[in-house]
Amino acid sequence: MATASKNPQASTAAAVPGAEPQYLGYLVEFENPTALVHAAEKVRDSGYKNWDAHCPFPVHGLDHAMGLREPILPWIVLGAGLTGLGLALLMQWWMNAYDYPLIVSGKPFWSIPANIPVMFEMTVLFSGITLFFGMLFFNRLPQYYHPVFHSERFKRATTDRFFISLLADDPKFNREKARQLAESLHGSNVEVLEG
């Protein structure tokens, strides 16, 4: 769940030779998931909205510690799956019982058992496609720029380190107060993000 910077100049400031780096926020590093969860609770209670936790694997309790609400995507996927199921039923009924009915060995024109494989496949197809594109949409992916990409230490977020990023485009962000908060999280490293 990454949040992109709303500042279009953030990626160009570092590209201009001699330009002063732009201040983007703070990155706090932790060595274990327990410290990350406690720090996330502290940031949540401070009232920040545009911040994120980064970790190499799912951490139990982190969503609650960050104050995230229940996601809507499972309900959207359920709706898409039921839509696929309904369309499969309607399609097969229309083809077999209405549009081109054939009597084969005295069997009924249409019955559910013969149509279960197509119903199952359409349910899976609609659910899978909706889940894929819904995940991209709700996670704002693909994301080609994020302030944490400027940090060398952040490369360890996919192996063995845990991070919290406090971004400067948060409405509540104050540079000095954010620095004090970042230091009060007791991380192993606090880094200023500049681009």
BAFI-499284 format. One line per 5 residues: their letters; for each residue x, y, z of N, C-alpha, C. Coordinates in steps of 0.2 Angstrom, whole numbers, plus 2048, in hexadecimal, padded with zeros to 3 digits. Layout:
# BAFI-499284
A = X,Y,Z,X,Y,Z,X,Y,Z | ...
END
This chain:
# BAFI-499284
MATAS = 804,7FA,800,800,800,800,804,806,800 | 807,808,7FA,80B,80E,7FA,807,814,7F8 | 809,81A,7FA,806,820,7F8,80B,824,7F4 | 809,826,7EE,80D,82A,7EA,80D,831,7EC | 813,835,7EB,814,83C,7EC,80F,83F,7E7
KNPQA = 80C,845,7E9,808,848,7E5,80C,84E,7E1 | 812,84F,7E3,816,854,7E0,81A,852,7DA | 818,854,7D4,81B,852,7CE,823,854,7CD | 825,859,7D1,82C,85C,7D1,830,857,7D5 | 82D,853,7D9,832,84F,7DD,837,84A,7DA
STAAA = 835,848,7D4,839,843,7D0,83E,847,7CC | 83C,84E,7CA,841,852,7C6,846,856,7CA | 845,857,7D0,84A,85B,7D4,851,858,7D4 | 851,852,7D5,858,84E,7D5,85B,84E,7CE | 857,84E,7C9,859,84D,7C2,85D,854,7C0
VPGAE = 85B,85A,7C3,85E,860,7C1,865,861,7C4 | 86A,861,7C0,871,862,7C3,871,869,7C7 | 874,869,7CD,874,86E,7D1,86E,870,7D5 | 868,86D,7D4,862,86F,7D8,863,86C,7DF | 860,870,7E3,860,86D,7EA,85B,868,7EB
PQYLG = 85C,862,7EE,858,85D,7EF,851,85F,7F3 | 84C,85C,7F1,845,85E,7F4,844,859,7FA | 841,85C,7FF,840,858,805,839,855,804 | 839,84E,805,833,84A,804,830,846,80A | 834,846,80F,831,843,815,837,83F,819
YLVEF = 835,83A,81D,839,836,821,838,82F,820 | 83D,82B,821,83D,824,820,840,821,826 | 83C,81D,82A,83E,81A,830,83F,813,82F | 845,810,831,846,809,830,846,805,837 | 843,7FF,837,842,7FA,83C,845,7F4,83B
ENPTA = 848,7F0,840,84B,7EA,83F,846,7E4,840 | 840,7E5,843,83C,7DF,844,834,7E2,843 | 830,7DD,842,829,7DF,840,825,7E2,847 | 827,7DF,84C,824,7E2,853,825,7E9,854 | 82B,7EB,852,82D,7F3,853,829,7F7,84E
LVHAA = 828,7F4,848,824,7F7,842,81D,7F8,844 | 81A,7F3,847,813,7F3,849,812,7F9,84F | 817,7F9,854,816,7FE,859,817,805,856 | 81C,806,852,81D,80C,84F,817,80E,84A | 814,80A,847,80E,80B,843,808,80E,847
EKVRD = 807,80B,84D,802,80D,852,803,814,854 | 80A,816,855,80C,81D,857,80A,822,851 | 80C,820,84B,80B,825,846,803,825,845 | 800,820,845,7F8,820,844,7F5,825,849 | 7F8,824,850,7F5,828,855,7F7,830,854
SGYKN = 7FC,831,850,7FE,838,84F,7FA,83C,84A | 7F6,838,847,7F1,83B,842,7F4,83C,83B | 7F9,839,839,7FC,839,832,7F7,835,82E | 7F7,837,827,7F2,834,822,7F7,831,81D | 7FC,835,81A,800,833,815,806,830,817
WDAHC = 806,82A,81A,80C,826,81C,80B,81F,81A | 810,81B,81B,810,814,819,815,810,81C | 813,809,81D,818,804,820,81A,800,81A | 820,7FE,81A,823,7FA,815,826,7F4,818 | 825,7EE,816,828,7E8,819,828,7E2,814
PFPVH = 82D,7DE,815,82E,7D8,810,829,7D3,810 | 825,7D2,815,820,7CD,815,81A,7D0,819 | 814,7CD,819,80E,7CF,81D,80F,7CF,824 | 80E,7D4,828,80F,7D4,82F,808,7D4,832 | 807,7CF,836,800,7CF,83A,7FF,7D5,83E
GLDHA = 7F9,7D8,83E,7F8,7DE,842,7FA,7E4,83F | 7FD,7E5,83A,800,7EB,837,7FA,7EF,834 | 7F5,7EC,831,7EF,7F0,82E,7EC,7F3,834 | 7EB,7F0,83A,7E7,7F3,83F,7EB,7F8,842 | 7F2,7F7,843,7F6,7FC,846,7F7,803,842
MGLRE = 7F6,802,83B,7F6,808,837,7EF,80B,836 | 7EA,808,839,7E3,80B,839,7E0,80A,832 | 7E2,805,82E,7DF,804,828,7D8,801,829 | 7D3,803,825,7CC,800,825,7CC,7F9,821 | 7C7,7F6,822,7C6,7EF,81E,7C6,7F1,816
PILPW = 7C9,7ED,812,7C9,7EF,80B,7C3,7ED,808 | 7C1,7F0,803,7BB,7EF,7FF,7BC,7EA,7F9 | 7C2,7E9,7F7,7C4,7E5,7F2,7C1,7DE,7F2 | 7C1,7DA,7F8,7BD,7D4,7F8,7B6,7D4,7F6 | 7B2,7D9,7F8,7AB,7DA,7F6,7AA,7DB,7EF
IVLGA = 7AF,7DF,7EC,7AF,7E0,7E5,7B0,7DA,7E1 | 7B5,7D6,7E3,7B6,7CF,7E0,7B1,7CA,7E1 | 7AD,7CA,7E7,7A7,7C6,7E8,7A2,7C8,7E3 | 7A1,7CE,7E2,79C,7D1,7DD,79E,7CF,7D6 | 7A4,7CF,7D4,7A6,7CD,7CD,7A5,7C6,7CC
GLTGL = 7A7,7C2,7D1,7A6,7BA,7D1,79F,7B9,7D0 | 79A,7BC,7D4,793,7BA,7D3,791,7BD,7CC | 793,7C2,7CA,792,7C4,7C3,794,7BF,7BE | 79A,7BD,7BE,79C,7B7,7BA,798,7B1,7BA | 796,7AF,7C0,791,7A9,7C1,78B,7AA,7BE
GLALL = 788,7B0,7BF,781,7B2,7BC,781,7B2,7B5 | 787,7B5,7B2,787,7B6,7AB,788,7AF,7A8 | 78C,7AA,7AB,78D,7A4,7A8,786,7A0,7A8 | 782,7A0,7AE,77C,79D,7AE,777,7A0,7A8 | 777,7A6,7A8,773,7A9,7A3,775,7A7,79B
MQWWM = 77C,7A8,79A,77E,7A6,794,77D,79F,792 | 77E,79A,796,77C,793,795,775,792,794 | 771,795,798,76A,794,797,767,797,791 | 76A,79D,78F,768,7A0,788,76A,79B,783 | 770,799,783,773,795,77D,76F,78E,77C
NAYDY = 76E,78B,782,76C,784,782,764,783,782 | 761,787,786,75A,786,787,756,78B,783 | 758,791,780,754,796,77D,756,797,776 | 75D,798,774,75F,79A,76E,75F,794,769 | 762,78E,76C,763,788,767,762,782,76B
PLIVS = 75C,781,76D,75A,77B,771,75A,775,76D | 75E,770,770,75E,769,76D,75C,764,772 | 758,75F,770,756,759,774,75B,754,773 | 75F,752,778,764,74D,777,763,747,77C | 761,741,77A,75F,73C,77E,75A,73D,783
GKPFW = 755,742,782,750,743,786,752,747,78C | 758,74A,78C,75B,74E,792,757,755,791 | 757,759,797,754,760,797,758,764,793 | 755,76A,791,759,76F,78D,75F,772,791 | 75D,773,797,762,776,79B,762,774,7A3
SIPAN = 767,772,7A6,768,770,7AD,76E,772,7B0 | 76E,774,7B6,774,776,7B9,77A,772,7B9 | 779,76B,7BB,77F,767,7BB,784,767,7B5 | 781,767,7AF,785,768,7A9,788,76E,7A8 | 786,773,7AC,789,77A,7AB,78E,77C,7B0
IPVMF = 78F,778,7B5,793,77A,7BB,79A,77C,7B8 | 79E,778,7B4,7A4,77A,7B2,7A5,781,7AF | 7A1,783,7AB,7A1,78A,7A8,79F,78F,7AD | 79A,78E,7B2,799,792,7B7,79F,793,7BC | 7A2,78E,7BD,7A8,78F,7C2,7AE,793,7BE
EMTVL = 7AF,791,7B8,7B4,795,7B4,7B3,79C,7B4 | 7AC,79E,7B2,7AB,7A5,7B1,7AB,7A9,7B8 | 7A9,7A5,7BE,7AA,7A8,7C4,7B1,7AA,7C6 | 7B6,7A5,7C4,7BD,7A6,7C6,7C0,7AB,7C1 | 7BE,7AB,7BB,7C0,7B0,7B6,7BF,7B7,7B8
FSGIT = 7B8,7B9,7B9,7B6,7BF,7BB,7B9,7C1,7C2 | 7BA,7BD,7C7,7BD,7BE,7CD,7C4,7C0,7CC | 7C8,7BC,7C9,7CF,7BD,7C8,7D1,7C3,7C4 | 7CD,7C5,7BF,7CF,7CB,7BB,7CD,7D1,7C0 | 7C7,7D1,7C3,7C6,7D7,7C8,7CB,7D7,7CD
LFFGM = 7CD,7D2,7D0,7D2,7D2,7D5,7D8,7D5,7D3 | 7DB,7D3,7CD,7E1,7D6,7CA,7E1,7DD,7C9 | 7DC,7E0,7C6,7DB,7E7,7C4,7D9,7EB,7CA | 7D5,7E8,7CF,7D3,7EB,7D5,7D9,7EC,7D9 | 7DE,7E7,7DA,7E4,7E8,7DE,7E8,7ED,7DB
LFFNR = 7E9,7EE,7D5,7ED,7F3,7D2,7EA,7FA,7D3 | 7E3,7FA,7D2,7E0,801,7D4,7E1,803,7DB | 7DF,7FF,7E0,7DF,801,7E7,7E6,802,7E9 | 7EB,7FF,7E7,7F2,800,7E9,7F5,805,7E5 | 7F2,808,7E0,7F4,80E,7DC,7FB,80B,7D8
LPQYY = 7FA,805,7D5,800,803,7D1,7FE,803,7CA | 803,803,7C6,80A,803,7C7,80C,80A,7C9 | 811,80A,7CE,813,811,7D1,81B,811,7CF | 81C,816,7CB,823,817,7C8,827,81B,7CC | 824,81F,7D1,828,823,7D5,825,823,7DC
HPVFH = 829,823,7E1,828,824,7E8,82E,827,7EC | 82D,82B,7F1,833,82E,7F4,837,829,7F7 | 835,823,7F9,83A,81E,7FC,83F,81B,7F7 | 83D,81C,7F1,842,81A,7EC,849,81D,7EC | 849,823,7EF,850,826,7F0,854,824,7F5
SERFK = 852,81F,7F9,855,81D,7FF,859,816,7FD | 85F,816,7FE,863,810,7FD,861,80A,802 | 860,80C,809,85E,808,80E,857,804,80C | 853,808,809,84C,805,807,84D,7FF,803 | 852,7FD,800,853,7F7,7FC,852,7F1,800
RATTD = 853,7F2,806,853,7EC,80B,84B,7EA,80D | 847,7EF,80B,840,7EE,80D,83D,7E7,80A | 840,7E4,805,83E,7DE,802,841,7D8,804 | 846,7D9,809,84A,7D3,80C,849,7D3,813 | 84B,7D8,817,84C,7D7,81E,84B,7DD,823
RFFIS = 848,7E2,820,847,7E8,824,840,7EB,823 | 83E,7EF,828,837,7F2,828,837,7F9,829 | 833,7FD,825,834,804,825,82D,807,825 | 82D,80D,828,827,812,828,82A,818,824 | 826,81A,81F,827,821,81C,822,826,81E
LLADD = 824,82C,820,820,831,821,821,836,81C | 81C,838,818,81D,83C,812,81B,843,813 | 81F,848,810,81E,84F,811,818,851,80E | 814,84E,80A,80E,850,807,808,84F,80B | 809,84C,811,804,84B,816,801,852,818
PKFNR = 7FA,853,819,7F8,859,81B,7FA,85B,822 | 7FC,856,826,7FE,858,82D,805,859,82E | 809,858,829,810,857,829,813,85E,82B | 817,85E,830,81C,863,832,823,860,832 | 828,863,82F,82E,860,82F,831,85F,836
EKARQ = 831,863,83A,834,862,841,830,85D,845 | 829,85E,845,825,859,849,826,852,846 | 826,852,83F,827,84B,83C,82E,848,83E | 833,84C,83E,83A,84A,840,839,847,847 | 836,84B,84C,836,848,853,832,842,853
LAESL = 82C,841,84F,828,83B,84F,82D,835,84C | 830,837,847,834,831,844,83A,82F,849 | 83D,833,84C,842,831,851,83F,82E,857 | 838,830,859,835,82D,85F,833,826,85E | 833,823,857,831,81D,855,836,817,857
HGSNV = 83C,81A,859,841,815,85B,843,810,856 | 844,813,850,846,80E,84A,84E,80E,84A | 851,809,847,858,809,846,85B,80E,842 | 857,811,83E,85A,817,83A,854,81B,838 | 855,822,838,851,827,835,854,82A,830
EVLEG = 851,82B,82A,854,82E,824,84F,833,821 | 852,838,81F,84E,83E,81C,84E,83C,814 | 848,83C,812,847,83A,80B,847,841,806 | 84C,841,802,84D,846,7FD,84D,844,7F6 | 84A,848,7F2,84A,846,7EB,84D,84B,7E6
END
